[in-house]
Amino acid sequence: MPRARSPGGSTILSVAELGDDPTGHVVALPGVALKAPAQISQLDTYQIRSELARELHDQVAQNLTSLLIQTRVFARIDQQDREVVTQLAYVHASLLEALNNVRKILWDLRGQPALDDDLVRAVSDGLVAGFKGKRMKVTLTAGRSWPTSVPPETGIHIYRIVQEALTNAHRHGRARSAEVQMRATANLLVCTVRDDGCGIACADESKPLGMGILGMKERAAILGGVVTVRNRPRRGTTVTASFEKEAVLWQSTPRPSAS
């Protein structure tokens, strides 16, 4: 049976060719040199896993997220047609389940450290508690509608955004107090970090973004969200991160019937 080749020239093995020991075959990825199994080192394995995770995120997870949001748009447009809304609900639930499965695979491939599913508790224990005894006092409030559990990828990105905002307030804004607010609306998850510092010069939209602010914006973009920074000279800075709820949560409702 002739072997197919990928656009990049890599040989693609069929399931039948893998036999009983699929670990004996290596599929070439862009930028990863193909080696015999015995020659694969721990560094090579990490590189392969990283490439796989990058391809899954860029090509699969992003498309699933876009489709997920689009189904909600279509449901709003055709909300008078109950049959269409029911079918879209089934498609929506299927996409959400697939996206969650991809997120779990990404988490395993990247080998990232675990973060408590309860993001509010993680922020309280890992960030708020970390500022005790320092110049800046940090308080945390979470709305009742904030989810009790979020996927690992969602949690780590939101956690790092909050961490960076607090670090900027402490180091650069010379704030004496900062408040973290976590709330959920009907369609959004919103995290706000507000401080009483002198303001951060690099928050000025007319100036180049600082690396910390750029990092926050990139993390939000990975989740399909946005970060806005409002700089108030001598009155502090407000960082707000907003995310489409449906794109960053676990599937929370039973899948509707397709019939």
GIFENGI-V565394 format. One record per residue. N is the residue number from 1. PSI is psi in whole degrees, 0 to 359 (none if undefined). OMEGA is omega in degrees with one decimal (999 if undefined). Layout:
# GIFENGI-V565394
n-><N:N>
psi-><PSI:PSI>
omega-><OMEGA:OMEGA>
This chain:
# GIFENGI-V565394
n-><1:2:3:4:5:6:7:8:9:10:11:12:13:14:15:16:17:18:19:20:21:22:23:24:25:26:27:28:29:30:31:32:33:34:35:36:37:38:39:40:41:42:43:44:45:46:47:48:49:50:51:52:53:54:55:56:57:58:59:60:61:62:63:64:65:66:67:68:69:70:71:72:73:74:75:76:77:78:79:80:81:82:83:84:85:86:87:88:89:90:91:92:93:94:95:96:97:98:99:100:101:102:103:104:105:106:107:108:109:110:111:112:113:114:115:116:117:118:119:120:121:122:123:124:125:126:127:128:129:130:131:132:133:134:135:136:137:138:139:140:141:142:143:144:145:146:147:148:149:150:151:152:153:154:155:156:157:158:159:160:161:162:163:164:165:166:167:168:169:170:171:172:173:174:175:176:177:178:179:180:181:182:183:184:185:186:187:188:189:190:191:192:193:194:195:196:197:198:199:200:201:202:203:204:205:206:207:208:209:210:211:212:213:214:215:216:217:218:219:220:221:222:223:224:225:226:227:228:229:230:231:232:233:234:235:236:237:238:239:240:241:242:243:244:245:246:247:248:249:250:251:252:253:254:255:256:257:258:259>
psi-><122:146:139:160:142:166:330:359:3:144:132:120:143:165:322:325:337:329:207:345:82:342:348:358:145:129:127:136:156:129:1:118:136:128:163:150:321:341:355:118:176:324:319:317:317:320:318:315:321:319:317:316:319:316:318:317:311:322:331:302:318:318:320:320:317:316:322:313:323:325:325:323:314:320:324:320:319:31:344:341:101:324:316:317:320:315:320:326:321:314:317:312:322:316:319:319:316:318:318:321:319:320:318:318:317:317:317:318:320:342:35:149:144:147:138:132:328:94:324:315:322:317:320:312:324:334:304:313:331:342:359:134:355:175:325:127:130:131:154:130:139:131:156:333:357:134:145:343:139:156:153:316:319:312:315:324:317:319:313:327:313:317:315:320:318:321:318:318:320:312:317:325:348:42:151:340:152:144:131:124:131:118:160:134:191:326:351:152:129:127:128:132:116:129:168:27:194:359:151:120:323:356:350:119:340:353:159:145:139:157:325:315:320:319:320:317:322:318:319:319:325:326:8:19:187:151:130:143:119:115:125:100:126:8:10:184:144:121:125:125:125:139:143:121:317:338:348:6:161:162:124:353:149:147:129:158:143:344:none>
omega-><-178.6:-179.4:176.2:178.5:178.4:177.9:-179.2:177.5:-179.2:177.2:179.4:-178.8:174.9:178.4:-178.6:-178.9:-178.9:178.2:-176.3:-177.2:-178.8:-179.8:-179.5:-179.6:178.6:176.9:-177.4:176.6:178.4:177.3:179.9:-179.4:-178.8:-179.4:174.4:-177.9:-176.9:-177.5:-176.9:-179.9:178.1:178.7:177.8:179.8:178.9:-179.4:179.2:179.7:179.9:178.8:178.2:-179.7:-179.6:179.5:179.4:-178.4:-174.4:-173.2:-173.9:-175.1:-179.6:179.0:178.4:178.8:178.9:179.0:-179.5:179.9:-178.0:179.1:178.2:176.9:179.3:-179.5:178.3:-178.9:-175.8:-174.0:178.3:-179.7:-173.9:-179.0:178.7:-180.0:178.9:179.6:178.1:177.5:177.8:178.4:179.9:-179.5:178.5:178.3:-179.3:177.8:179.0:179.7:178.1:177.7:177.8:179.0:178.5:179.1:178.4:-179.1:179.7:-179.1:-177.7:179.0:-177.4:178.0:-177.0:175.2:-179.7:178.1:178.5:-174.4:179.0:179.2:179.6:178.4:-179.9:-176.3:-173.7:-175.9:-178.5:-179.3:-178.4:-179.8:177.6:-179.0:177.6:-176.1:-175.0:176.7:-178.4:175.4:-177.6:173.6:179.5:179.6:-179.3:-177.9:177.5:-175.9:179.5:-178.6:176.3:177.7:-178.4:-178.3:177.8:-176.7:-175.6:-179.5:178.3:179.0:-178.4:177.1:178.1:179.9:-179.2:179.2:178.5:178.7:177.6:-179.9:-176.8:-173.3:-172.4:-179.4:-178.6:-178.6:174.5:176.7:177.9:-179.6:176.1:177.8:178.7:-177.2:178.9:174.0:-179.7:-174.7:-172.7:163.4:-175.7:175.2:-179.3:175.0:-175.9:-179.5:-178.4:-177.6:-176.1:-177.9:-178.3:-175.4:-175.5:176.2:177.8:-175.8:-178.7:-178.9:179.1:179.7:171.9:-176.8:-179.7:179.5:177.4:178.7:178.0:-179.8:179.3:178.7:178.5:-178.5:178.3:180.0:-179.1:-178.1:-179.5:174.1:174.9:-179.4:179.4:-177.0:179.3:-178.4:179.4:178.2:174.3:-177.4:176.1:177.7:-179.5:177.3:-177.6:-177.3:172.7:-175.2:-174.9:-177.1:-173.6:-178.2:170.2:171.1:-173.8:-178.4:178.3:179.6:178.7:177.5:179.9:-177.4:999>
